[in-house]
């Protein structure tokens, strides 16, 4: 297995600000997608994403309930 190196870190340049629009074009994310594809881990990755999204949704839903106006 080869190790991926972020060229920005190696050059000492600060990475650009991560936004929703440029998230998928980030080198680290592209390497992660490639790793999942090459190793046949789509099902496992999907299960992990469903779990993470459900946890985040529960936290967000809980925060909305705790806000009350007086």
ChimeraX commands (.cxc) that place a marker at each C-alpha (Angstrom):
marker #1 position 0.00,0.00,0.00 radius 0.5
marker #1 position 1.42,3.36,-0.99 radius 0.5
marker #1 position 1.45,6.35,1.31 radius 0.5
marker #1 position -0.16,9.51,-0.02 radius 0.5
marker #1 position 1.47,12.84,0.68 radius 0.5
marker #1 position -0.37,16.13,0.69 radius 0.5
marker #1 position 1.79,18.43,-1.43 radius 0.5
marker #1 position 0.59,21.53,0.45 radius 0.5
marker #1 position 1.86,20.13,3.75 radius 0.5
marker #1 position 5.18,19.11,2.22 radius 0.5
marker #1 position 5.74,22.56,0.71 radius 0.5
marker #1 position 4.72,24.30,3.92 radius 0.5
marker #1 position 1.80,26.06,2.25 radius 0.5
marker #1 position -1.44,26.41,4.19 radius 0.5
marker #1 position -4.28,24.45,2.56 radius 0.5
marker #1 position -7.13,26.53,1.18 radius 0.5
marker #1 position -10.34,26.91,3.13 radius 0.5
marker #1 position -12.59,23.87,2.80 radius 0.5
marker #1 position -16.06,24.61,1.45 radius 0.5
marker #1 position -18.88,22.39,0.25 radius 0.5
marker #1 position -18.07,23.30,-3.36 radius 0.5
marker #1 position -14.39,22.29,-3.22 radius 0.5
marker #1 position -14.71,19.40,-0.76 radius 0.5
marker #1 position -14.57,16.63,-3.36 radius 0.5
marker #1 position -11.67,18.17,-5.23 radius 0.5
marker #1 position -9.46,18.15,-2.12 radius 0.5
marker #1 position -6.49,15.82,-2.67 radius 0.5
marker #1 position -7.00,13.95,0.59 radius 0.5
marker #1 position -10.67,13.30,-0.20 radius 0.5
marker #1 position -9.83,12.14,-3.73 radius 0.5
marker #1 position -7.28,9.69,-2.28 radius 0.5
marker #1 position -9.86,8.45,0.21 radius 0.5
marker #1 position -12.42,7.84,-2.57 radius 0.5
marker #1 position -9.75,6.05,-4.62 radius 0.5
marker #1 position -8.84,3.84,-1.65 radius 0.5
marker #1 position -12.48,2.89,-1.11 radius 0.5
marker #1 position -12.94,2.07,-4.81 radius 0.5
marker #1 position -9.72,0.07,-5.20 radius 0.5
marker #1 position -10.39,-2.05,-2.12 radius 0.5
marker #1 position -14.09,-2.71,-2.73 radius 0.5
marker #1 position -15.24,-0.92,0.42 radius 0.5
marker #1 position -18.28,0.91,-0.97 radius 0.5
marker #1 position -20.78,-0.99,1.19 radius 0.5
marker #1 position -18.76,-0.46,4.37 radius 0.5
marker #1 position -18.18,3.23,3.60 radius 0.5
marker #1 position -21.90,3.72,2.96 radius 0.5
marker #1 position -22.76,2.07,6.29 radius 0.5
marker #1 position -20.28,4.33,8.12 radius 0.5
marker #1 position -21.65,7.46,6.45 radius 0.5
marker #1 position -25.25,6.48,7.34 radius 0.5
marker #1 position -24.21,6.00,10.96 radius 0.5
marker #1 position -22.37,9.33,11.14 radius 0.5
marker #1 position -25.21,11.23,9.48 radius 0.5
marker #1 position -27.77,9.70,11.85 radius 0.5
marker #1 position -25.70,10.76,14.88 radius 0.5
marker #1 position -25.33,14.31,13.58 radius 0.5
marker #1 position -29.04,14.51,12.77 radius 0.5
marker #1 position -29.95,13.40,16.32 radius 0.5
marker #1 position -27.68,16.05,17.85 radius 0.5
marker #1 position -29.12,18.77,15.61 radius 0.5
marker #1 position -32.67,17.67,16.37 radius 0.5
marker #1 position -31.92,17.70,20.10 radius 0.5
marker #1 position -30.51,21.23,19.93 radius 0.5
marker #1 position -33.66,22.53,18.24 radius 0.5
marker #1 position -35.84,21.15,21.02 radius 0.5
marker #1 position -33.80,22.75,23.81 radius 0.5
marker #1 position -34.17,26.28,22.43 radius 0.5
marker #1 position -37.14,28.03,24.04 radius 0.5
marker #1 position -38.31,31.59,23.75 radius 0.5
marker #1 position -39.37,33.45,26.89 radius 0.5
marker link #1:1,2 radius 0.2
marker link #1:2,3 radius 0.2
marker link #1:3,4 radius 0.2
marker link #1:4,5 radius 0.2
marker link #1:5,6 radius 0.2
marker link #1:6,7 radius 0.2
marker link #1:7,8 radius 0.2
marker link #1:8,9 radius 0.2
marker link #1:9,10 radius 0.2
marker link #1:10,11 radius 0.2
marker link #1:11,12 radius 0.2
marker link #1:12,13 radius 0.2
marker link #1:13,14 radius 0.2
marker link #1:14,15 radius 0.2
marker link #1:15,16 radius 0.2
marker link #1:16,17 radius 0.2
marker link #1:17,18 radius 0.2
marker link #1:18,19 radius 0.2
marker link #1:19,20 radius 0.2
marker link #1:20,21 radius 0.2
marker link #1:21,22 radius 0.2
marker link #1:22,23 radius 0.2
marker link #1:23,24 radius 0.2
marker link #1:24,25 radius 0.2
marker link #1:25,26 radius 0.2
marker link #1:26,27 radius 0.2
marker link #1:27,28 radius 0.2
marker link #1:28,29 radius 0.2
marker link #1:29,30 radius 0.2
marker link #1:30,31 radius 0.2
marker link #1:31,32 radius 0.2
marker link #1:32,33 radius 0.2
marker link #1:33,34 radius 0.2
marker link #1:34,35 radius 0.2
marker link #1:35,36 radius 0.2
marker link #1:36,37 radius 0.2
marker link #1:37,38 radius 0.2
marker link #1:38,39 radius 0.2
marker link #1:39,40 radius 0.2
marker link #1:40,41 radius 0.2
marker link #1:41,42 radius 0.2
marker link #1:42,43 radius 0.2
marker link #1:43,44 radius 0.2
marker link #1:44,45 radius 0.2
marker link #1:45,46 radius 0.2
marker link #1:46,47 radius 0.2
marker link #1:47,48 radius 0.2
marker link #1:48,49 radius 0.2
marker link #1:49,50 radius 0.2
marker link #1:50,51 radius 0.2
marker link #1:51,52 radius 0.2
marker link #1:52,53 radius 0.2
marker link #1:53,54 radius 0.2
marker link #1:54,55 radius 0.2
marker link #1:55,56 radius 0.2
marker link #1:56,57 radius 0.2
marker link #1:57,58 radius 0.2
marker link #1:58,59 radius 0.2
marker link #1:59,60 radius 0.2
marker link #1:60,61 radius 0.2
marker link #1:61,62 radius 0.2
marker link #1:62,63 radius 0.2
marker link #1:63,64 radius 0.2
marker link #1:64,65 radius 0.2
marker link #1:65,66 radius 0.2
marker link #1:66,67 radius 0.2
marker link #1:67,68 radius 0.2
marker link #1:68,69 radius 0.2
marker link #1:69,70 radius 0.2
view
